[in-house]
């Protein structure tokens, strides 16, 4: 008596399971199809300027790598132009000796550490390598996140008024 | 019309060609495909402006205007960074009525965000999310979400500075969702920064995925409206069978469509009128009025087009679209985890769950003070934040007075 009911219950569960599996397969396929593929722009290694042109007083902009090069503790550092807050381009302000983000007013010192504003961390850095003939190569595929706010290791107060009047 | 209805072809088109009695009219309505989303009868007080302010109708009309103008635009637009901006310039200068059609699309989109949000607020104050309409309220919240997403994806398509950076900022917010944020953001953008794959993705979402979802949900929304109002009618007809004792007042539960002029007596809960023509004619007038407003604005104001998108230069100030200005204002004060994720998450959760949190069955504002005060506070704060972010912020997101320096962008 109970056997036909069990079979019916089994079939009933089966078609629901089948629909569930089709939905899961569809979701997975959609996800896999739409997942980001490697960028064409960034991600590669970019040959930039001779090491001697990178000084400890300013930031040199390298457009193909979207990077600012500067010298911290005699090491060349490559800072990504993208603001870690919401992705606007950070610009170097020579008169103030700091980086400024126009979108929400974050400022960073020359080492890319947060000085003020809503940025949740310092500017991200790319890996840097100096070639045999003294040219800086920036690996835009290897990114290390900037330090959390409140950790300024560079003792370099703003040297003048900012560029956007604040 | 009558002659056509009674001809051989007319009889095959309209199942009930005779329109003599009210019963014929009801049968005619019932068998009409175009009218099947409407109930046959509505309660008389639903005809009044203050019942709904006709904001749902206005939103639907604006959506229709967006579909029509959007189809025109699609004939002139190729979604790649190399062509998009030029296509828009070409459309504005070389295509007859090109600028005008773009204006209609742009202003209809902004107006639709306004009317959908206002519709939601009106429904809140009427208590229209309460039983039996809980589920339809939820669908309404989803429709608001889809409206915002449609507007946001469309914002990128002109590929100018306004579009590029507003979408850079807007999509970066997604990156702060715990655990999956980076992946979600990269999937949405199609890479680490806004580029050609972002443009294509937003285009496909804008012209295919989101409109399909919106049309589907809108059908369910309107269908539920009819079903839920039939639920009310069933409840009121039970009362009516008692009052039918008064002779000559009602025929088959239908009051002939005499306009309620003269005496200012409030129509009672049980007064029913035919949807066609009483509600239909009001909807038609609202539709014409909304179209008139859209066309007038589009004649007077041109949709903005800034310089070509440039990833190496962020405009200062950089503003998200106005309906995200409140979020952007919050983001300038709080960590993105709070302002970009927790606050919007709480808003969505609160709106979707509203009919289930608020168990109070009363609909008059004085009987539900807590709900009204909480919602009004939220609404006022949100409108203020939107105004501040939209008009009171200048370079570096610093305070400016809009009458001295204007930085608002539509």
Interface residues (C-beta under 8 A of the other chain):
Chain A: X31 X34 X35 X36 X37 X38 X39 X40 X41 X42 X43 X63 X66 X82 X85 X86 X87 X88 X89 X91 X100 X101 X102 X103 X104 X105 X118 X120 X164 X165 X166
Chain B: X165 X168 X169 X171 X172 X173 X176 X183 X186 X187 X189 X190 X191 X192 X193 X195 X197 X201 X311 X312 X313 X314 X315 X316 X317 X318 X328 X331 X332 X333 X334 X335 X336 X337 X395 X396 X397 X398
